[in-house]
Amino acid sequence: MALTISVLGGLIWGASAALLGGALSKAALRSGTASGVMASSLSRTAVDIGALAAVYLLRGVIPMEWEAAMISAAVGLTGVGFYLAWRLSRKVRDGQEVDG
């Protein structure tokens, strides 16, 4: 049971961090400047590192299988991040507005 909760918690944590990163990317593309896109890339990396570091640092506080939570958080970050990037790139390629 602890393993299942750890995996689900990690997936939710990783997906929420990826959604935050996607929102940062949308905001940078709306600004339309190269420096905004670079800042978005840096902040997305910081969000990803922070999400994984939080799982690692909370391993002694929260009773969970931290290895499973770390792996599933990385899967959540990667899967949702790839989906959001694919959806965003499709909108940019088709010339659509990047609002939603």
N, CA, C and O atoms as a DFTB+ gen file, in Angstrom:
400 C
 N C O
     1  1       0.818      -1.199       0.000
     2  2       0.000       0.000       0.000
     3  2       0.859       1.259       0.000
     4  3       0.547       2.232      -0.686
     5  1       1.948       1.232       0.778
     6  2       2.838       2.396       0.823
     7  2       3.490       2.637      -0.534
     8  3       3.719       3.778      -0.936
     9  1       3.786       1.539      -1.235
    10  2       4.391       1.679      -2.564
    11  2       3.412       2.329      -3.538
    12  3       3.803       3.196      -4.320
    13  1       2.152       1.923      -3.499
    14  2       1.139       2.495      -4.392
    15  2       0.939       3.981      -4.108
    16  3       0.851       4.791      -5.031
    17  1       0.870       4.327      -2.839
    18  2       0.703       5.738      -2.473
    19  2       1.921       6.545      -2.884
    20  3       1.790       7.684      -3.334
    21  1       3.108       5.964      -2.732
    22  2       4.333       6.657      -3.134
    23  2       4.365       6.914      -4.632
    24  3       4.747       7.995      -5.079
    25  1       3.962       5.908      -5.406
    26  2       3.963       6.053      -6.868
    27  2       2.929       7.093      -7.297
    28  3       3.225       7.971      -8.107
    29  1       1.725       6.992      -6.758
    30  2       0.686       7.961      -7.135
    31  2       1.061       9.375      -6.696
    32  3       0.873      10.329      -7.451
    33  1       1.582       9.511      -5.499
    34  2       2.018      10.826      -5.028
    35  2       3.125      11.401      -5.888
    36  3       3.122      12.593      -6.195
    37  1       4.077      10.555      -6.282
    38  2       5.159      11.014      -7.152
    39  2       4.663      11.437      -8.522
    40  3       5.114      12.439      -9.076
    41  1       3.731      10.665      -9.064
    42  2       3.172      11.038     -10.377
    43  2       2.433      12.367     -10.308
    44  3       2.582      13.218     -11.184
    45  1       1.641      12.535      -9.265
    46  2       0.896      13.796      -9.119
    47  2       1.850      14.955      -8.902
    48  3       1.663      16.024      -9.482
    49  1       2.873      14.761      -8.075
    50  2       3.854      15.813      -7.805
    51  2       4.614      16.189      -9.084
    52  3       4.795      17.372      -9.374
    53  1       5.053      15.193      -9.839
    54  2       5.773      15.457     -11.078
    55  2       4.899      16.123     -12.122
    56  3       5.345      17.029     -12.825
    57  1       3.644      15.673     -12.227
    58  2       2.727      16.272     -13.203
    59  2       2.423      17.722     -12.854
    60  3       2.331      18.568     -13.743
    61  1       2.266      18.015     -11.562
    62  2       1.989      19.407     -11.180
    63  2       3.189      20.304     -11.454
    64  3       3.018      21.455     -11.857
    65  1       4.392      19.796     -11.243
    66  2       5.585      20.583     -11.565
    67  2       5.701      20.794     -13.078
    68  3       6.107      21.866     -13.527
    69  1       5.347      19.774     -13.858
    70  2       5.376      19.919     -15.316
    71  2       4.338      20.929     -15.792
    72  3       4.590      21.675     -16.738
    73  1       3.173      20.961     -15.146
    74  2       2.162      21.954     -15.508
    75  2       2.647      23.372     -15.198
    76  3       2.376      24.303     -15.956
    77  1       3.360      23.531     -14.092
    78  2       3.942      24.837     -13.779
    79  2       4.975      25.221     -14.832
    80  3       5.026      26.373     -15.264
    81  1       5.790      24.269     -15.241
    82  2       6.764      24.536     -16.298
    83  2       6.113      24.873     -17.626
    84  3       6.612      25.718     -18.369
    85  1       5.000      24.215     -17.928
    86  2       4.260      24.526     -19.153
    87  2       3.683      25.929     -19.127
    88  3       3.669      26.624     -20.142
    89  1       3.210      26.336     -17.968
    90  2       2.690      27.704     -17.841
    91  2       3.805      28.726     -18.030
    92  3       3.583      29.782     -18.623
    93  1       4.988      28.425     -17.538
    94  2       6.133      29.317     -17.742
    95  2       6.505      29.412     -19.222
    96  3       6.841      30.487     -19.719
    97  1       6.445      28.290     -19.911
    98  2       6.767      28.296     -21.348
    99  2       5.744      29.095     -22.145
   100  3       6.110      29.836     -23.057
   101  1       4.468      28.951     -21.809
   102  2       3.433      29.726     -22.499
   103  2       3.644      31.216     -22.302
   104  3       3.528      31.999     -23.245
   105  1       3.952      31.601     -21.076
   106  2       4.168      33.020     -20.786
   107  2       5.367      33.548     -21.561
   108  3       5.339      34.677     -22.050
   109  1       6.414      32.748     -21.676
   110  2       7.601      33.184     -22.414
   111  2       7.308      33.318     -23.899
   112  3       7.783      34.255     -24.540
   113  1       6.534      32.396     -24.454
   114  2       6.205      32.487     -25.875
   115  2       5.271      33.653     -26.157
   116  3       5.323      34.244     -27.236
   117  1       4.419      33.989     -25.196
   118  2       3.552      35.151     -25.367
   119  2       4.363      36.434     -25.386
   120  3       4.017      37.380     -26.094
   121  1       5.448      36.470     -24.607
   122  2       6.268      37.687     -24.579
   123  2       6.966      37.898     -25.923
   124  3       7.158      39.036     -26.352
   125  1       7.342      36.814     -26.582
   126  2       7.905      36.907     -27.921
   127  2       9.358      37.336     -27.982
   128  3       9.856      37.636     -29.067
   129  1      10.051      37.377     -26.860
   130  2      11.452      37.777     -26.875
   131  2      12.339      36.569     -26.637
   132  3      11.944      35.613     -25.971
   133  1      13.535      36.624     -27.184
   134  2      14.486      35.527     -26.994
   135  2      14.923      35.428     -25.538
   136  3      15.126      34.328     -25.024
   137  1      15.067      36.558     -24.879
   138  2      15.478      36.514     -23.469
   139  2      14.378      35.907     -22.596
   140  3      14.673      35.253     -21.595
   141  1      13.121      36.117     -22.964
   142  2      12.015      35.510     -22.233
   143  2      12.013      33.995     -22.359
   144  3      11.744      33.284     -21.391
   145  1      12.312      33.511     -23.548
   146  2      12.367      32.072     -23.770
   147  2      13.541      31.467     -23.014
   148  3      13.420      30.377     -22.455
   149  1      14.680      32.162     -22.991
   150  2      15.838      31.672     -22.235
   151  2      15.538      31.649     -20.740
   152  3      15.899      30.696     -20.051
   153  1      14.888      32.679     -20.242
   154  2      14.523      32.717     -18.829
   155  2      13.523      31.610     -18.506
   156  3      13.573      31.023     -17.425
   157  1      12.623      31.326     -19.434
   158  2      11.663      30.243     -19.246
   159  2      12.376      28.905     -19.145
   160  3      12.032      28.077     -18.302
   161  1      13.355      28.693     -19.989
   162  2      14.107      27.442     -19.957
   163  2      14.833      27.279     -18.624
   164  3      14.837      26.196     -18.038
   165  1      15.439      28.348     -18.159
   166  2      16.146      28.299     -16.886
   167  2      15.178      28.061     -15.733
   168  3      15.469      27.270     -14.835
   169  1      14.045      28.726     -15.748
   170  2      13.090      28.556     -14.655
   171  2      12.432      27.171     -14.695
   172  3      12.131      26.608     -13.643
   173  1      12.208      26.621     -15.876
   174  2      11.667      25.253     -15.971
   175  2      12.651      24.246     -15.408
   176  3      12.258      23.299     -14.726
   177  1      13.924      24.446     -15.690
   178  2      14.940      23.560     -15.135
   179  2      14.969      23.667     -13.614
   180  3      15.101      22.659     -12.918
   181  1      14.846      24.882     -13.103
   182  2      14.832      25.080     -11.648
   183  2      13.600      24.414     -11.023
   184  3      13.699      23.829      -9.944
   185  1      12.449      24.495     -11.686
   186  2      11.236      23.841     -11.180
   187  2      11.418      22.327     -11.160
   188  3      11.039      21.671     -10.190
   189  1      11.994      21.769     -12.220
   190  2      12.219      20.322     -12.280
   191  2      13.174      19.860     -11.184
   192  3      12.916      18.870     -10.501
   193  1      14.266      20.577     -11.025
   194  2      15.236      20.226      -9.982
   195  2      14.598      20.369      -8.601
   196  3      14.803      19.528      -7.726
   197  1      13.830      21.433      -8.412
   198  2      13.169      21.644      -7.131
   199  2      12.164      20.555      -6.801
   200  3      12.062      20.130      -5.650
   201  1      11.418      20.101      -7.804
   202  2      10.426      19.044      -7.572
   203  2      11.112      17.744      -7.157
   204  3      10.664      17.074      -6.226
   205  1      12.186      17.390      -7.837
   206  2      12.896      16.161      -7.485
   207  2      13.646      16.301      -6.170
   208  3      13.731      15.347      -5.397
   209  1      14.189      17.483      -5.913
   210  2      14.887      17.708      -4.637
   211  2      13.911      17.643      -3.466
   212  3      14.272      17.165      -2.390
   213  1      12.694      18.113      -3.659
   214  2      11.693      18.059      -2.590
   215  2      11.379      16.610      -2.218
   216  3      11.240      16.284      -1.039
   217  1      11.269      15.753      -3.213
   218  2      11.015      14.335      -2.929
   219  2      12.184      13.757      -2.145
   220  3      11.986      13.032      -1.170
   221  1      13.387      14.073      -2.566
   222  2      14.574      13.547      -1.890
   223  2      14.689      14.074      -0.460
   224  3      14.984      13.312       0.460
   225  1      14.458      15.364      -0.274
   226  2      14.620      15.964       1.046
   227  2      13.509      15.569       2.017
   228  3      13.721      15.575       3.229
   229  1      12.352      15.232       1.511
   230  2      11.236      14.832       2.372
   231  2      11.211      13.332       2.659
   232  3      10.273      12.839       3.286
   233  1      12.214      12.614       2.215
   234  2      12.204      11.158       2.382
   235  2      12.206      10.734       3.839
   236  3      11.672       9.671       4.155
   237  1      12.783      11.514       4.736
   238  2      12.801      11.159       6.141
   239  2      11.586      11.658       6.904
   240  3      11.306      11.185       8.005
   241  1      10.867      12.605       6.332
   242  2       9.729      13.218       7.017
   243  2       8.417      12.506       6.683
   244  3       7.607      12.234       7.569
   245  1       8.222      12.213       5.416
   246  2       6.983      11.578       4.962
   247  2       7.223      10.073       4.835
   248  3       8.177       9.657       4.178
   249  1       6.380       9.258       5.449
   250  2       6.567       7.799       5.335
   251  2       6.185       7.317       3.940
   252  3       5.008       7.107       3.646
   253  1       7.185       7.145       3.093
   254  2       6.938       6.720       1.723
   255  2       8.141       5.947       1.226
   256  3       9.233       6.023       1.788
   257  1       7.918       5.215       0.177
   258  2       9.021       4.577      -0.525
   259  2       9.625       5.646      -1.431
   260  3       9.135       5.870      -2.538
   261  1      10.677       6.301      -0.973
   262  2      11.150       7.493      -1.673
   263  2      11.737       7.158      -3.042
   264  3      11.685       7.989      -3.949
   265  1      12.289       5.970      -3.209
   266  2      12.818       5.600      -4.533
   267  2      11.691       5.542      -5.559
   268  3      11.826       6.041      -6.676
   269  1      10.582       4.928      -5.165
   270  2       9.430       4.842      -6.074
   271  2       8.841       6.219      -6.327
   272  3       8.434       6.527      -7.447
   273  1       8.793       7.049      -5.289
   274  2       8.259       8.403      -5.456
   275  2       9.165       9.228      -6.366
   276  3       8.674      10.010      -7.181
   277  1      10.480       9.062      -6.236
   278  2      11.423       9.809      -7.074
   279  2      11.286       9.397      -8.539
   280  3      11.238      10.249      -9.427
   281  1      11.223       8.101      -8.784
   282  2      11.104       7.615     -10.159
   283  2       9.770       8.038     -10.767
   284  3       9.727       8.476     -11.916
   285  1       8.688       7.912     -10.012
   286  2       7.388       8.287     -10.570
   287  2       7.258       9.798     -10.732
   288  3       6.560      10.255     -11.637
   289  1       7.911      10.578      -9.882
   290  2       7.915      12.038     -10.083
   291  2       8.659      12.387     -11.371
   292  3       8.232      13.264     -12.122
   293  1       9.767      11.701     -11.622
   294  2      10.503      11.936     -12.864
   295  2       9.673      11.527     -14.080
   296  3       9.704      12.201     -15.109
   297  1       8.939      10.432     -13.963
   298  2       8.060       9.999     -15.058
   299  2       6.945      11.013     -15.274
   300  3       6.611      11.335     -16.414
   301  1       6.369      11.515     -14.191
   302  2       5.329      12.533     -14.310
   303  2       5.848      13.811     -14.943
   304  3       5.187      14.404     -15.796
   305  1       7.040      14.235     -14.523
   306  2       7.658      15.423     -15.126
   307  2       7.890      15.218     -16.617
   308  3       7.582      16.091     -17.429
   309  1       8.429      14.073     -16.965
   310  2       8.783      13.809     -18.359
   311  2       7.547      13.627     -19.232
   312  3       7.436      14.242     -20.293
   313  1       6.629      12.791     -18.792
   314  2       5.452      12.506     -19.617
   315  2       4.582      13.726     -19.843
   316  3       4.237      14.043     -20.982
   317  1       4.228      14.407     -18.778
   318  2       3.383      15.595     -18.915
   319  2       4.145      16.720     -19.616
   320  3       3.573      17.450     -20.425
   321  1       5.438      16.857     -19.303
   322  2       6.250      17.884     -19.976
   323  2       6.337      17.675     -21.471
   324  3       6.232      18.632     -22.239
   325  1       6.531      16.416     -21.903
   326  2       6.570      16.121     -23.337
   327  2       5.227      16.415     -23.998
   328  3       5.172      16.974     -25.093
   329  1       4.149      16.031     -23.321
   330  2       2.825      16.286     -23.895
   331  2       2.568      17.783     -24.039
   332  3       2.085      18.234     -25.077
   333  1       2.887      18.546     -23.008
   334  2       2.654      19.996     -23.081
   335  2       3.533      20.654     -24.145
   336  3       3.078      21.541     -24.867
   337  1       4.786      20.222     -24.242
   338  2       5.682      20.773     -25.267
   339  2       5.191      20.419     -26.667
   340  3       5.255      21.249     -27.574
   341  1       4.702      19.193     -26.848
   342  2       4.183      18.787     -28.146
   343  2       2.958      19.613     -28.532
   344  3       2.834      20.070     -29.668
   345  1       2.051      19.796     -27.558
   346  2       0.842      20.583     -27.825
   347  2       1.179      22.037     -28.134
   348  3       0.587      22.639     -29.030
   349  1       2.122      22.595     -27.397
   350  2       2.529      23.977     -27.613
   351  2       3.237      24.151     -28.951
   352  3       3.004      25.134     -29.655
   353  1       4.103      23.198     -29.306
   354  2       4.810      23.304     -30.586
   355  2       3.852      23.156     -31.757
   356  3       4.056      23.773     -32.803
   357  1       2.820      22.354     -31.597
   358  2       1.823      22.205     -32.664
   359  2       1.083      23.511     -32.893
   360  3       0.805      23.880     -34.034
   361  1       0.761      24.217     -31.806
   362  2       0.079      25.507     -31.944
   363  2       0.989      26.533     -32.607
   364  3       0.542      27.296     -33.463
   365  1       2.251      26.557     -32.221
   366  2       3.187      27.508     -32.827
   367  2       3.386      27.180     -34.296
   368  3       3.434      28.085     -35.129
   369  1       3.502      25.901     -34.626
   370  2       3.707      25.498     -36.018
   371  2       2.517      25.882     -36.884
   372  3       2.692      26.306     -38.026
   373  1       1.318      25.739     -36.355
   374  2       0.115      26.057     -37.118
   375  2      -0.222      27.548     -37.104
   376  3      -1.179      27.976     -37.749
   377  1       0.564      28.338     -36.368
   378  2       0.334      29.764     -36.330
   379  2      -0.817      30.193     -35.455
   380  3      -1.328      31.303     -35.599
   381  1      -1.234      29.325     -34.545
   382  2      -2.335      29.652     -33.651
   383  2      -1.820      30.511     -32.487
   384  3      -0.617      30.613     -32.247
   385  1      -2.754      31.109     -31.790
   386  2      -2.429      31.875     -30.585
   387  2      -2.040      30.905     -29.464
   388  3      -2.593      29.809     -29.374
   389  1      -1.109      31.297     -28.629
   390  2      -0.565      30.417     -27.588
   391  2      -1.325      30.572     -26.276
   392  3      -0.789      30.212     -25.227
   393  1      -2.530      31.082     -26.289
   394  2      -3.251      31.352     -25.042
   395  2      -3.688      30.089     -24.310
   396  3      -3.514      30.032     -23.093
   397  1      -4.223      29.110     -24.944
   398  2      -4.783      27.998     -24.191
   399  2      -4.627      26.697     -24.801
   400  3      -5.068      25.694     -24.238
